[in-house]
Amino acid sequence: MAATATAHDPITAEVVNMAMQAIVLEMGVTIERTSGQPAATDAKDYSCVLCKDDGGSIAYYGNNLQHLGDSLTGTESVIATCGDESIDPDDVFIYNDPFMTGSLHQCDIAVQAPVFHQGELVAWIFTNIHHADIGGMTPSGFCPESRDVYGEGLRMPPIKVVDAGVVNESVMALIEMNVRTPIVLGDIRSQIAAINVGRARLLEVIEEHGAEEWKRYIAVNEELLARLLGERIAAIPPGRYHSRDWVEYDAFGGETYVPIECSLEVTEDARLVFDYSGSGVQVPGYSNGSRGAVLGSVMPVVLAALLPDHDVNAGVYDRVEVEVGEPGTVTNPTPPAGVSGGHMDTGARAFRAAHAALMQATASSEDEWIRRRSYALGGVSVGVPVVSGRRLSGDWGYAFVLDQQSLGHGGLATGDGVAFGGIDYSIAGRQPDVETAEGAAPILYLWRREMPDSGGPGAHRGGNSLETALAPWKVDRAELAVSSAGGVVPTPGARGGYPGGTTWVEVLRDALPEPGDPLPGPGSLRTAPVPVAAKCASFELGLRDVIRQVLTAGSGWGDPLLRPVEALARDLASGSISAAAAADVYGLVFDPDGGIDAAATASRRRELRSARLSGAEPNEIEDPTPRAAPAYRDGALACDLCGVTLSLGDDDAGGELVVDRHRLDERLSRWGVPVQTPRSTSFELVESCCPGCGTLVSIEVAQAR
């Protein structure tokens, strides 16, 4: 279909665009009102997408933006699988295989259908829900100790679950025989209901505008979006930018850190090419990322930085290319590698690597709007702890704990990150309330609370994270499975901000009081904790054991010494930070009565900046308003706070940044940021500051030398 934006009516273009957005929204409402499980209704881990006949995206609605990847790869797979096979207008396909279709993992079951108008295939409708179970060695489909994909549950290529309008009961029976809970079948029917709604609404719009006019305006909107994104990319200097992150893999008693390499090329013709070549070799199980997971981890970064004000369609892909790397690596695994948690391990780290590379690129732009789009990231996605056991009623049940919806958000150029804000690429998921969680599962919550000092220090703080404590409840036996990430390597900050806290799970044996005694609160559990491995398929629980989980927090934005005293006063009053952290990392000085001494604080901050410069006198900062230090002045990169010309790489002009290195866990724990100490490989914070005023410009996480 030929695309031209030169001759079009802008009102009609927007009417068609909003009609497409309304359709996918109504499909999402259908899923929420017909699904029966919290992953869809509370965490909102589902997506609804309209695609063109060739698979390109028309409209997207969902809260897990990683599905921008597998909706594309999945539709491509369905089209390739169908080939010349006759497709009936009332067919519906189902699939979940990460290798063939790019699904994020096996529990993300896609249900997809064609849309025909007057005998012509005009579109595809894609739906996806994270299902409660898919079989495999561990309930819920997360299999942290799988040694290959065959231990991770049922895998389906694209097959017809509805054939010419008739439900294929053999397929439904096959699925039912492989899962632990029949609610999976209910959610599949929920997806079919959403498809029926979407198909009917789309045909109404096509009838209203006419098929050819509808196609033309779909193409117009694509071109308009591609043109806008191209204009914004053109404001970034062409060149290559590189970043590195690590997948933490500690299954089977070992501890491995697999590097993820991300090279970003900003091309002369205003395209972004992300390349993960050179990343580490795939691991046996769980952590490897499918193509859909890696592609879906890049797109949210681009949208947040460059397209926060527009809906998504295939025009984005005209300007963004993703190379997943060599076959056999964590970013491009080959069978039989395990992939059940790849979107939360490799995907989350690919997300961070893409973000770090793009933030380097945007920092070099002379366009103020582009530079102001800098932001820090929140906590690394935590694998869902699963508590399972036999209820006293005789029924088997398990708790699909969704506390990971409360990770801290990263700081922004415009303000602090949100405490318990959620997963960066899951934009509207929520944590079920305690009563809902306890009613659906054999658990008892003791507390949920904010972790003071957990957010990364910065001019704008990272959002604090959540600490939870719960116990198995009214079961005859219980066990725990954990598949967490981000236990040792935290999320880096932005523009001189520090990382936030990492995550861990531990069990306190026999800590639950006897029936009738008061339940314990934070700080009252005296039992020595037993650490639980981040990748653990079966940890035996006693019926009076307590599980304590600390989630990852958001990272900071900007030098902490630029945080306004008034903001620190609010932090102290709310309990978000401690007085010790305020004094140490923020340079806050208290008077004898416990109030803040503003003059002494300014002097102390100057001393701390001087210490970064090995005792040299720092330049005056006339306006300490929190902002990114590097900025272009008269065509040269300079410190926006003191005016000193800077060199940030191979450029010989300007002063070199002053670099210092600190052991990561020691540095952060000194300020009360909760971090784990690695058993083998150590990591450092590489802190770079302006040679003139001593203001932090960047803080990177690197393996120790």
N, C-alpha and C positions, 0 to 999 in steps of 0.2 A: 504494500500500500504506500503510495507516494506521500511524503510528508512535506508540507510547506506551511510556514507560519506567516508568509508575506501577505496573504489575502485571507483574512478571517475576521469574524466578528468577536471581539474580546468578551462580550457578554455571553454569547452562546458558548464560547470556550469554557468560561467559568461555570455556566449552568451544567454543561456536560460533566465537567470535573467534579462538581459538588454532587451531582446525581450518582456518580460512581462511588464517591466517598460515603454517601448515605446508604448505598447498597451494602458495602462491606460492614458498615456500622450496624445495620439492622441484622446482618448475619451474626455479628458478635453478640448482640443482645439475645438472639435466639439461642446461641450456645449457653450463655449465662443462665437463661431461664429454663433450659431443659437438661443441662448437665447436673449430675448429682454429686460431684466430688470437688473438694476444696481447691485442687490445683487449677481448675477452670473457674470456679465461682469466686474464689478469694484471691489466690495468687494470679489469676487471669493469664495463665500460661496457655494461651491459644492464639491462633491467628486466622484471619480470613482475607483472601486475596483474589482479585479479579485479574486474569491474565489474558493477553491476546491469543489469537489462534496459533501464533508461533512461539508462545510461552513468555513473551515480555510482559512486565507488570503494567497494569492499568491503574489499580488502586489497592491500597493495603490498609488493613485495620488489625491491630494486634498490640499486645503489650510486651511481648518478647521480640525485640527488633532483630534478633538473630534469624528469625524466620524469613527475613528479607532474602536470606541466602538459600535456605532449603526449599522455599516456594519456587524459586527460579530453577534450581537443579532438579527438583522433583517434577516440575512440569515438563522440563526438557526430557526427563527419563520416561514419563508417560507417553509423550509424543513419539520418542524413539522406539519404545516398546510396542506401541500400537502398530506402527508401520503401515502397511496396506490393509491391515485387518479392518473389517467393517465395524464402525462404532455406531451404536444406536443412540439417538438423542436422549434416551432415558437411562443410559449406562452411568454407573458410578464406580470409580476405581479406589482401591485401598492399597497402601504400601508404607514401609517404614525402614527399609534396608539402607543403612548409612553409606555403604559402598556403591550400590547401584543407583540410588536416588538422591544421595546427599543428605538424608535426614539427620537431624542433630544427634539423635540416638534412637534406640529401638522403641522407647516408650513414647516418642513423638510420632503418633500414627497420623498420617495424612489421608484424608478422604477427598477425592477430587472428581469433578464431572465436566463433561463438555457442554457447551451451549450452542445449539443450532438455531438458525433463523432462516425459515423458508428453505430448509434442506442444506444450508451451508454452515459449516463449522465456523463460528465467529469468535469464540472465547472459551476459556477454561475457568472453572471456579475451584479454588483451593481452600481447604480448611485443615487445621491442625490443632490437636489438643494433646497436652502431656497427660497420658493415661496413668491410672493408678498402678498398673502392673503389666508386665509383658512376659512373665515367666522368668527363667534364668535362675542363677544360684542364690539370688538375694531378692526379697520382696521389694517391689517398687521399680524394678528394672535397673537400678544403679548397682553395679556389680564390681565393687572396688578391688576384689582379689581374683577376678577372672584372669585366666592366663591366655585366653583367646576369645574371639567373638562368639564361639559356640557355647560358652557358659553364660551368655548374656540374654538369652531368651529368644523368642520367636522373631524371625526376620522374614519380611514379605516383599517380594518384588511387586510392581504394579499388577494387580489382578482385579477382576470385577467382583465387587461385593454386591452390586445391583446390576443385573443383566436384563436390559430392555424393560426396566421398570419393576423387575421381580427380585426381591432380596435373595441372594445366594446363601441359603441356610447352611450349606456345607462349609463355606468359608467362615461363617459366624460360629459354627460348631468347632471348627479347627481352632479358632482363636479362644473360644471358651475353654477348650481342653488344655490350653497352654498357660492360662492366667489363674491367679489365685482368687480373684474377686470378679463376680459377674458385672460389676458396675462398668467395666470396660465396654461391654456390649451396649449398655445404655448410652455411653458417650459416643460410640460410633453412630448410633441412631440420632444423637444430638447433632452430629456433624452432617448427617444426611438431611436432617430438618433444615439446617442452615443453608445447605446447598439448594434445597427446594425453594427457599425464600429468595436467595440470591438470583437463581435462574429466572424466577417469575419477574422479579423487579427489573432485571437487566433487559429482558425481552420487552417490558413495558417502555423503557427508555428508548430502545432501538425502534420500536413502532412509532413512538412520538416524533423522533428526529429523522427516521429513515436510515436504513443500514449504511448506505454510502456516506451520508452526512455524519453519522455517528463515528464511522471509521476515520473520516477526515479529521474530526475534532479530537479524537484520541491521538492521532499523529501530530496535530497542531500542539496539543498540550505537552507531548513528549519533546517536541523541538523547542518550545518555549522554556521548558525546564532545563534542557541540555544547554541552551544558550545562556541562561542565567548562571548555571553552575560554571560554565566556561568562563564567563566574565569574572567570576570571583576567583577561580583558579588562576586566571591571568594576572591577578594582583599579587601572586606569590612568585618570587624569583625562581626561574627554572633551575634545576639542579637535582642532586641526589642527597638524601638524608637517611641516616641509618640508626636503628635502635635494636636493643636486645632485651629479651625477658627470659624467664625460666619456668618450665613445668616441673613441679615438685612431685616426684613419684617415689613413694616409700612402701609400696606393697612388698609382701614376702620377706619382711625383716630388713630390707636394704634401704638405702637412701640415695636417690639419683636426682640430679638437677639437669634437665634436658634443655639446651638453649633453643630459643626461638629467635631467628634472625629476621628482621624486617627492613627491607630497603625500599624507600619511597622515591620514585622519580617524578618530579614535576616537569612535564615536557614543554617544549616550545609552543606546541599547539594546544596548550591548556588542558592537559589530561593528567590524572593521578594514576600512577602504576605502582601498586604495592606488590612486592616480590618477597616470598618467604624462603627462597632458595638458600641452602646452607644450614637450615635448621637441623636439630638433632635427630638421630635415628629413632624410629618408632619403638615404643615400649610394648611388652607383652599384652597388657590389658588396660582397659578402662579409660586411660587419659588421652588417647590419640583422637585428633579432630578430623571429622569428615570434611569434604570439600564444601558442603553446605554450611557447616559450622564456621569454617574459616572465612568464607565469603560473607556470611551473615555477621561476623564479628568486625569486619572492616566497615560495612555500610553505616552502622550507627555512629561511628566516629566521624565519617564524612558529613552525615546529616547534621549532627550536633554542631560541628565547627562551621560549616559552610551553607547549610540549607535548613536552619532552624525555623524558618518562616514559610515553608512550602510543603505540600503533600508530595508523596513519592510516586514516580512512575518510571517507565523504562528509560526515560531520558537521562536519568542518573548514570545508567550503565554505559551510555555513550561517552561519558567522561571519566569513568572509573574502571580500572582493570585490576584484577587480582590474580597473581600467579601463586599457586599454593605450594610450590616447591617440588623437590624431587620425590618420585615414588619411594615409599619405604621410610619416610620421615614422619614425625609427629603431626605435621601439617598436611601430609598427603599419604596416609597409611594405606597399606595393602593387606588383604586378608592373609592370615586370620587374626590380625591385631584387634584387641578389644577397643571399643569405642563408646561404651555406655555412658561415660562421663566426659567424653571429649569436648563437648561444647562448654563445659564448666571448667575444665583444666586447660587444654590447648586453646580452645576458643576464647576463654577469658584472657589468656596470656597473649594470644594473637591480637585481641582487642587492645590490650595495653601497649603492645609494641607498635601497632598502627597509630595509636594516639600519640605516643612519644615522638614518632617520626613526623607526624603531621604538625604537632605543636612546634617542633624545630623549624619546619617550613614556614608556618604562619608567623613565627617570631621574626622572620627575615623580611616580612612584607612592609612596605612603606604605607600601606593602606591602614588607616586607624581602625576601621571597622573589622578588618581581618585580624589585626593584632588583638583587639578586644575580645575576640571569640575564644581566647585561651581559657582553659579550665583544667582543673585537676580531676582525677577519677576517684570513685568510691572503692569500697572493699572488693576483694576478689570473691567471686561467686562461691558460696559454700555448698558442698554436696549435702543433700538432705539426710539427716540422721533418721534411721528407721528403728523403732522399738516394736518388737513383735512378741506375741505370746498367746496362750490359750486362755480365753476369758473364763470366768467362773461359771458362766452360763453354758459352757461347752463349745461355744463358737470360737473360731480362730480369728484373731484381729491383729492389726498393726497400726502404728502411728506413723504417718507420713508427715514428719515435723517440718513446718514451713517457716521456721524462724529466720531463714536466710533472706526473707523479704525485708528484713530490717537492717541491712548493712548500711554503714554510714556513707553519705555522699561526699564527693570531693569539693574543695573550695572553688569559688569562681572568681573571675576578675571583678565581679560586682558585689560579692558578699560571701558569707560562710556557707559551707556545705550543710545539708540537712541531716540532723541526727536521725538514725534509723530510716534513711530515705529510700532504701531498696537497692536493687541491682541496677547498674548503669544502663543496661540495654533492655531492662524490663520496666517500662515507664509508668505503669499503673497498678502493678501487682500489690497486694496487701497481705499482711499477716493475719490469719484468722484469729479472732479473739480467743481468750483462754477457754471460755465456756464452749465455743464451737469445737475447738480442738479436743477438749476432754470428752465432749459428747460423742465425737466420731471415733475416738481411739482409746486404747487402754493405757492412758497416762494421767498423771496428776502434776500440775504445775505448782512449784513452790514460789517462784518469782520470775519476773522479767524486770530488768532495770537498765538504766543508762550507765555506761562505763565512763566515769570521768577520766579525762586526759587521753582517751583512746584515739580521738581524732588527730590527724597530723597537724603539728604546729605550723602557723603561717600568718601572714598579714590578714588573710581570711582563712579561718580554721577549717580543717576537714570535719565532717560531721561525726559525732561520737557514735559508737556501735552499741550493741545490746549484749547483755549477759542474761542467760536463762538457766534455770534449774528445774528439772522435772524428774519424775520417778515412774516406774511401771506401776499400774494400778489395777487391782481386781483381776489378776491373771494368775495361773498356777505356775508359770515359768516365763522367763523373758530373756531376750537377747537383743543386742544392739549392733547395727551396721552403720558405718560412718564412711563418707566419701568426700571429705572436705579438701579445700585448696587454700593456698595463701597462708600456710602456717609459719613459714620461715621468710620467704621473700615477699615483702609488702608492696603495696601500690606506690610507685614514686609520686612525689609531689610535682607541682608546676611552678615555674618562675621563681625558684628559691624556697618553695614550701617543702616541709618534711613529710615523709610517709606516715600513714596512720598505723594502728595496731594490727596485728595478725590474728589468726584464728586458731582455736584448739578445742578439743573435747576431752573431758576427763570424767572419771567415775569415782564417787566417794562411797566406799563400802559401808553398808549397815548404818547409813546416816539418817534414814527416815525414822521419825519417832514412833513409839508404840501408839496404837489406836487410842484416841481420846486426848493425847498430849498435843500441845500447840505445835503447829508446823514451823520449822526453822525459817529464818530470814537471812538476807545477805550478811556474811561475816560471822554467822553463828555455827556453821558447820566445822567441827574440829577434826573430822576424820582426814587422814592423809590421802590426797587424791592419787588415783592411778591413771596415768595418761593412756589415751586410746589413740592408736595409730590413725593417721589421716585417711589411710586406705585400709579399712577393716571390714570384713564381710560378716564376722560372727564373734561378738564379744559377749560372753555369758554374764548375765546380770542376776544378782540376788533380788528378791522381792522387796528389800528395804534399801536398795542402792539408789543413789541420786546421781543423775547425769547433769554435769555443768558444761555449758557451751559458751564460749566467747567468740563473737563474730568479728570479722574484719571491719575496720573503720575507714572513713574517707581520708584522703591525703590533703595537705595544705596547699594554698596558693600564695606565693609571695613571701618575702623575708619576714619571719616572726617579729623582728625588731621594728617593723613598720606598723604593727597592729596598734590601733589607737588605744590610749589608756582608758577611755570611756568604755570601749568594747570589752577590755579585760575586766573592768569593774563589773560589768553585767555578767561576764563569764563566772566570776567568783561568786557573785550573788546567787546565780542559778545552780552552782555546783558543777558546771560543765568542765571546769579545770580546777586544779588544786593550787594553793598558794605557793607550794614548792615549785611546781612547773612554771607558774607565772613569773617567779623570781629568776629561775634558772634559764629557761629558753626565751622568755619574752623580756627579760631585763627589768622586771617590775621591782620597784623599791617601796617598802612600806614605812610609814612613820611610826613613832613609838606607840601610838594609839591604834595601830592596825589599819589606818587609812593609807591611801596611795600618795606617795610623795612624787608629784609630777616632775619637779626640777631634778631631784635625785635620780629619777628614772631616766630622764634625758641624758644625764651625765653617765649613768651606768651603761646605757645603750651605746654611747660613744666609746666607752672603754671596750665593750665587746666587739665593736667594729674594728677598733684599733688592734685587738688581739688577733683578728682574722688577717690583719696586714702585718703580722709579726712585730707589733709595737709601733708601727709608723702612724703618724697623725692622719686620721681620715679627713677627707674633704667634708665641708659643711653640706648638710642636706637642708635646703631652704624650705621645701614643701614635702614633708614626710607622708603625704597621702598614699595609701597602699596602691601601688600600680606596678606593672612590669618594668624592671630596670632598663633593659635594652630598648632603644627606640631610634628611628632614623632622624637625624638632624642634618639638613643640607646634604643629603645623599650619603652620609656616613653613619655607621652604627655607633651610638653613644649611650652612655648611662643617662637615663631619663631623670635621675635624681641629682647627679652632680655635674653632668655634662662631659665627663671624660670619654674620649673616643675609645671604642673597644675593638678587640679582635676576637672573633668567635670561631676560629678554625684556621684555614690556610691563608687567610688574608694577613698580609704583613703589616698593614696599617693599624695603628691603635695599640693600646696597652693590652698585654696578655692578662687573662683572668687569673686570679690567685686561687690555687687549688689546694685543698686539704682533704685528707682521708681519715675516716673514723670507722671502727668496727660497728656494724649496724646495730646488733642487739644491745651492745653496751651503751651506745649513744642514745637510742630511743628509750630504753628502760630507765635510764637516768632521769628522764622527765615523766615517768609514769606511763608511757605508752606501752601497752601490753604486747610483747613480742616473744617469740620462741627462740631458743638457742639451737642452731643446727648441730647434729651429731658429728658431721664430717666437714663438708665444704663451708667455709665462712664467707660472709658477704660484708661489703663496706658501703658507706655513704661517701660519695665523691662530691664534695662541696666546693663550688666555684663562686667567687665573689668579684665585684668590681674593684680594680686596683686603685681607684681613687677614693671611694667612700666606704668600701668594705661591705656593701650591700650584697646579699646573696642573689646570684643570677640563676643558678641551677643546682639541683641536688640529684645525682644519679645513684642508682643501686648497681653495684658491680661485684663480681667475685673478688675475694681478697687476693692480693698479689702473692 
